């Protein structure tokens, strides 16, 4: 073997060792985060079954007409047969038309699934099947996606030191052909989108590098004011996958339905990966999907929910019940400090759950949680005010 060959072999071995060490450190970090969420789930009973200020259970006083529509759709389905989202051409066309109207451009294709978790794992498994060993990301990543990437041996490399809502946020995008970037928009626990300026920068970066972008947009299309348009819709369609969750837009979490807007060239491979992991869909999920697309297209329920969330936020701020330097404008989660006394030992999900150490005393607050009544008597048990 030549000296040059020996040198190349040595360099390859060093690169493998460095990658293995980085992946091991990443798994240790993700494992520590998972341990926090696992304790919350099993030892603390989802923190009062998710019905705490930092929890995920929501009151939705506007869901009645939607639930009636789901029942009507369910009555039309044959519950004795295996069922699949992609055999419902009218559902898929309804999603594509909805985005054509709301975003001003028609997506290439759509892949439906039973909830965000299923689609996040599908995406990670798809990357692994392509031999992808590393991806870049804008912190924070949702723990489910980070865990999925870890399980499939995919290293995650941050492209910034701060999260998008922080002062002096800036990106260090790699000029690397075929790179893959993950981002969460909005930052779900803070109710803040990635600034449109940076989305434009990412789009230009895609053009230069043929780079793929995966957007976890599970809490998109829930602005407190203005039109329901998302800046990430301007990313290059043939190089972008966007995850959207009607269940979250409608606060009907008992039904599992999300979808990914995907390049036409990758649809079949992603659909086959999903089917091999999760199989067919429950008929109830398909019935909900039909009703949900009509509901999000109408926008009545999301607008009512966001009006309620923003009204509660203003009430809590004006009453000096909470304080925050991170001004939210979408979704129903905020990141803030509670000033009013809570019961002794009351659980709050702080920044340590989201790779965020710069805001001591802050916690995620669900503005639609039944527990908001702990902060103000103006919220009753029916979720009003």
SEMI-639780 format. One line per field, with one value per residue (C-alpha): residue number from 1; x, y, z. Coordinates in pm, 1 decimal. Each point is the difference from the previous one (the first is absolute). Layout:
BEGIN
pos = NUM	...
X = X	...
Y = Y	...
Z = Z	...
END
This chain:
BEGIN
pos = 1	2	3	4	5	6	7	8	9	10	11	12	13	14	15	16	17	18	19	20	21	22	23	24	25	26	27	28	29	30	31	32	33	34	35	36	37	38	39	40	41	42	43	44	45	46	47	48	49	50	51	52	53	54	55	56	57	58	59	60	61	62	63	64	65	66	67	68	69	70	71	72	73	74	75	76	77	78	79	80	81	82	83	84	85	86	87	88	89	90	91	92	93	94	95	96	97	98	99	100	101	102	103	104	105	106	107	108	109	110	111	112	113	114	115	116	117	118	119	120	121	122	123	124	125	126	127	128	129	130	131	132	133	134	135	136	137	138	139	140	141	142	143	144	145	146	147	148	149	150	151	152	153	154	155	156	157	158	159	160	161	162	163	164	165	166	167	168	169	170	171	172	173	174	175	176	177	178	179	180	181	182	183	184	185	186	187	188	189	190	191	192	193	194	195	196	197	198	199	200	201	202	203	204	205	206	207	208	209	210	211	212	213	214	215	216	217	218	219	220	221	222	223	224	225	226	227	228	229	230	231	232	233	234	235	236	237	238	239	240	241	242	243	244	245	246	247	248	249	250	251	252	253	254	255	256	257	258	259	260	261	262	263	264	265	266	267	268	269	270	271	272	273	274	275	276	277	278	279	280	281	282	283	284	285	286	287	288	289	290	291	292	293	294	295	296	297	298	299	300	301	302	303	304	305	306	307	308	309	310	311	312	313	314	315	316	317	318	319	320	321	322	323	324	325	326	327	328	329	330	331	332	333	334	335	336	337	338	339	340	341	342	343	344	345	346	347	348	349	350	351	352	353	354	355	356	357	358	359	360	361	362	363	364	365	366	367	368	369	370	371	372	373	374	375	376	377	378	379	380	381	382	383	384	385
X = 0.0	131.1	69.1	-287.0	-237.1	115.4	-63.6	-349.7	-85.4	121.8	-207.4	-308.5	52.8	36.9	-318.1	-189.9	131.2	-91.3	-349.1	-55.8	110.6	-228.1	-295.1	64.1	7.2	-319.0	-174.1	107.9	-148.1	-323.9	-17.0	13.3	-288.0	-196.8	47.1	-172.7	-293.9	-17.6	-18.9	-272.6	-195.6	29.4	97.7	-209.1	-296.5	57.4	-3.3	-362.7	-96.9	137.7	-243.1	260.3	122.4	288.3	-205.4	-152.9	-365.7	-219.2	-352.4	-179.1	-347.3	-33.1	38.0	-367.2	-72.3	328.7	-75.2	-345.5	160.4	244.5	-291.8	-172.0	314.4	55.4	-348.9	93.0	309.0	19.9	152.7	57.0	268.1	359.5	9.3	271.2	17.2	141.2	-302.7	-211.5	83.2	-251.9	179.1	340.9	-136.7	-170.0	335.3	176.4	-275.2	5.7	371.6	-34.3	-248.3	168.9	364.5	-42.9	167.3	-101.9	217.2	151.5	-154.4	-133.5	52.4	-251.2	65.8	-143.8	155.1	323.9	200.6	-62.4	111.3	311.0	111.7	-84.5	223.6	290.1	-36.0	-6.4	325.8	161.3	-111.8	179.0	320.7	-11.7	246.3	-34.6	-245.5	13.4	-259.8	-121.4	-62.0	-224.5	-102.8	-312.6	113.0	-181.0	195.4	332.1	-67.1	-92.6	317.1	205.2	-162.0	89.8	360.3	-29.6	217.5	-156.5	218.4	-129.9	40.3	-47.0	67.8	-333.3	-363.9	-195.1	-178.3	323.2	188.4	297.8	-135.4	203.6	57.9	319.5	-134.8	255.0	86.1	-21.3	-176.9	-294.5	-3.0	-313.0	-136.6	-268.1	-192.5	-306.6	-226.5	-142.3	204.5	-295.3	56.1	58.1	-267.8	248.6	72.5	341.3	44.6	-96.7	339.1	171.0	-244.3	101.1	365.5	-64.1	-180.4	298.1	228.4	-215.0	54.4	377.2	40.9	-297.4	-66.0	-304.8	-197.7	-234.1	-244.1	-176.3	-294.6	-229.6	-123.2	-10.8	-306.5	-101.2	84.0	-159.8	-53.4	10.9	-19.9	82.7	302.9	331.3	335.7	133.3	-243.2	250.0	272.4	85.0	-276.9	219.1	248.1	-233.2	-212.9	-248.7	-187.5	-344.5	-237.8	-374.0	-59.3	202.3	-155.6	-342.0	99.8	-161.8	283.3	-212.3	23.4	334.4	52.3	292.0	147.5	322.2	21.6	273.1	181.6	-177.0	322.0	18.2	-369.2	3.6	311.1	-136.2	-342.8	153.9	215.9	-304.7	-211.1	272.9	23.3	-358.0	-223.7	-354.3	-188.7	-293.9	-327.6	-55.3	319.4	-111.3	-343.8	165.8	239.2	-287.3	-177.8	324.0	102.9	-338.9	36.0	352.8	-93.6	-292.0	225.7	-282.3	125.6	370.2	-93.0	-223.6	266.3	272.4	-223.0	-52.1	373.7	102.5	-273.5	123.2	359.0	-90.0	-204.4	290.7	252.5	-221.0	-76.2	372.4	-70.1	276.2	293.4	211.4	250.1	-99.0	-305.6	-222.2	-221.6	-120.8	-111.2	-112.4	329.7	214.7	328.6	-32.0	58.4	-299.8	-18.1	-304.3	56.2	-74.5	-65.9	310.8	209.0	-212.2	158.7	113.2	182.9	297.2	263.8	202.6	-257.4	82.0	379.1	-57.3	193.2	-14.6	-337.3	7.8	-341.9	-177.4	-231.8	-222.6	-360.6	-296.3	-249.2	-279.6	74.9	-276.1	263.7	0.7	-271.0	282.1	125.2	-326.0	-359.5	-117.5	47.6	-278.5	-21.5	-153.4	303.1	-167.8	233.8
Y = 0.0	345.9	275.5	196.7	-292.3	-46.0	369.3	-15.5	-308.7	172.8	309.7	-215.0	-182.5	332.5	133.9	-313.7	26.8	368.7	-67.9	-285.4	219.5	284.6	-235.7	-150.5	345.8	90.3	-313.3	78.3	348.4	-124.4	-276.8	254.2	194.1	-318.3	-95.7	324.6	-62.7	-367.2	92.6	249.2	-263.5	-298.9	117.4	318.5	-127.4	242.2	273.4	-25.2	-173.5	291.3	241.2	228.4	342.3	-141.8	-291.7	-81.6	-66.0	282.3	121.2	62.3	152.2	25.5	-367.5	-105.7	52.4	-166.8	-309.6	-23.4	11.9	-277.3	-224.1	64.2	-93.2	-309.8	-126.5	-5.9	-218.8	-378.2	-88.4	-364.0	85.0	111.1	372.3	229.8	376.6	-7.7	-180.6	306.3	215.3	265.7	39.8	40.7	247.6	193.3	38.3	113.3	251.2	131.0	77.3	143.2	248.9	75.6	1.2	120.8	-304.8	-360.0	-259.2	-281.8	-285.4	-96.5	-298.1	-44.3	-181.1	-74.8	288.2	193.2	-265.9	-258.3	237.7	113.4	-361.2	-65.2	287.7	-120.0	-357.2	133.0	189.2	-311.8	-201.8	254.6	-44.7	347.8	21.7	363.1	287.4	363.0	164.6	321.7	-57.2	-105.2	-327.4	-166.3	-288.1	-258.7	96.0	16.8	-343.3	-144.2	131.5	-142.6	-341.5	-9.1	104.5	344.7	271.6	345.2	311.5	341.6	297.3	262.8	57.4	160.8	-80.4	210.3	225.1	101.0	326.7	-33.3	-318.4	-78.9	-298.0	-170.6	-197.9	-239.3	52.2	-370.8	-150.1	-220.7	104.3	-63.0	257.0	-53.2	281.1	35.6	286.5	148.0	-74.4	-176.2	64.9	373.8	83.4	170.2	-75.3	-8.8	355.9	28.0	154.7	-323.3	-209.2	205.2	-61.0	-374.6	0.8	165.4	-253.5	-280.1	142.6	16.3	-348.9	-206.2	-36.1	-170.5	165.7	-182.4	229.4	-129.4	236.9	-185.1	327.3	206.2	184.2	129.8	373.2	219.8	273.7	32.9	-251.7	-367.1	-8.4	-164.0	132.4	-355.7	-47.7	202.3	-262.8	-196.8	-258.0	-261.1	19.9	44.9	-218.1	182.0	-171.7	145.6	-111.2	73.8	-177.2	271.7	281.8	-121.1	-109.3	-338.9	-220.5	-310.9	-41.4	-70.5	172.6	189.6	23.4	84.8	215.5	-175.0	13.3	-218.5	-194.9	-120.0	-72.7	-370.6	-76.5	189.5	-162.5	-347.3	72.1	122.3	-300.9	-245.7	152.3	99.1	-190.6	111.3	279.7	-36.5	93.0	261.0	178.6	12.9	129.8	267.6	91.7	79.2	215.3	160.9	125.8	163.1	157.7	136.0	127.8	186.5	126.0	67.1	-230.7	98.0	369.4	-44.3	-198.9	252.2	289.4	-179.2	-68.9	358.7	141.1	-213.5	104.4	369.5	-56.2	-176.7	263.3	297.4	-152.5	-52.7	-369.3	-96.8	178.4	-78.1	163.2	-241.5	149.2	-275.3	44.4	-347.6	-333.3	-63.1	-49.1	278.9	7.2	220.8	45.0	-48.3	278.7	-124.7	-272.5	-355.4	-299.4	-119.4	-228.1	73.5	-148.6	234.6	-92.8	234.4	74.2	-309.2	-202.0	201.4	46.3	350.1	121.1	374.4	77.8	-97.3	-22.9	-25.7	-289.7	-108.3	110.9	-142.5	285.2	-247.5	-228.7	-61.6	99.7	365.2	43.5	-30.9	337.4	189.3	-55.3	147.8	-342.1	-242.8	-376.8	24.2	179.6	337.4	298.7
Z = 0.0	-88.1	253.3	-154.0	44.9	359.8	62.4	-150.5	205.9	315.1	-75.8	-58.4	330.0	185.0	-160.9	103.5	355.0	19.6	-133.7	243.8	290.2	-111.8	-39.4	343.7	159.3	-185.4	128.4	354.8	-31.5	-154.3	257.0	282.4	-158.9	-57.7	364.4	102.1	-233.7	101.2	369.4	-82.4	-191.8	232.1	348.5	-1.0	-198.0	-286.5	260.8	113.4	-326.1	-198.4	166.4	152.0	-105.8	-200.4	-128.2	-335.1	76.0	-130.8	52.9	-328.5	38.6	-379.7	-99.3	-10.7	-373.3	-95.7	207.2	-157.6	-345.6	94.9	99.8	-331.3	-193.8	214.1	-82.5	-369.9	43.5	-12.2	336.7	-101.0	-257.7	36.9	-64.6	-132.3	-26.5	-352.6	-144.3	80.7	-299.8	104.7	335.6	-163.9	-253.2	280.1	179.0	-316.3	-80.5	356.2	-23.2	-348.9	140.1	331.2	-114.7	-356.2	-156.7	-53.2	178.8	-199.5	198.2	342.6	231.6	282.7	326.6	341.1	187.9	9.9	183.3	-273.1	-274.1	187.6	36.7	-364.4	-106.1	215.6	-130.6	-356.2	56.5	142.0	-304.0	-221.9	196.8	154.8	289.9	106.2	-16.6	108.9	219.0	154.8	373.3	151.7	-156.8	134.7	220.6	-214.3	-311.2	184.2	150.0	-339.1	-162.0	287.9	-37.3	-368.1	63.9	-158.0	147.5	50.8	-34.1	116.5	-235.3	271.0	367.5	84.7	-63.2	-251.8	254.0	176.1	-56.0	-235.0	-156.7	-312.0	-229.4	-113.8	-294.4	-150.8	-366.1	-63.0	-303.5	93.6	366.4	205.3	246.5	264.6	163.0	219.3	-98.0	211.0	310.6	156.0	371.1	-50.9	-257.4	-233.2	-367.9	-160.6	-136.9	-368.2	-77.4	97.0	-202.0	-305.2	85.7	25.9	-336.4	-169.1	171.0	-146.3	-348.2	41.3	144.4	-114.9	371.6	149.7	279.5	238.1	181.5	309.8	-31.2	237.4	151.7	-318.1	-132.6	341.9	-4.5	263.0	-257.7	-377.2	-280.4	43.2	-227.3	85.1	-114.9	-43.8	-289.1	-205.4	40.5	-314.8	-37.6	-172.0	290.9	297.1	225.4	224.1	283.5	81.7	278.1	-27.6	333.1	172.1	-201.0	115.1	354.3	-51.5	120.2	45.5	-377.1	-165.9	-332.3	-149.7	-347.0	-177.5	-310.0	-197.5	-334.8	-256.2	-59.7	362.4	61.6	-83.1	206.9	300.5	-33.3	-15.1	304.6	193.8	-98.1	99.3	347.6	79.2	-241.8	-84.8	170.4	239.5	-165.7	273.2	-102.8	-362.4	98.6	211.7	-282.2	-235.6	258.4	118.0	-343.5	-41.7	345.4	-49.5	-344.6	152.1	278.5	245.2	275.6	-24.3	3.7	304.4	185.4	-78.1	105.9	330.8	42.3	-77.9	225.6	288.8	-64.0	13.5	313.5	174.0	-109.2	90.1	338.7	74.5	40.5	-244.0	-160.6	-304.0	-232.0	-278.2	-165.8	-147.2	-302.7	-95.3	142.2	355.4	182.5	141.3	192.3	306.2	371.8	229.2	259.8	189.1	258.4	-113.0	227.4	179.2	-220.0	-306.9	-311.4	-276.0	-319.6	-8.0	-261.0	85.2	-196.6	-313.2	8.7	138.1	304.8	-60.7	157.4	370.1	158.3	-334.7	-83.8	-284.1	58.4	-189.9	-35.9	-76.9	293.7	255.8	260.0	-112.6	264.3	258.2	-121.6	-29.8	115.1	-330.9	-164.7	87.9	-31.5	-348.0	-136.6	-41.0	16.7
END
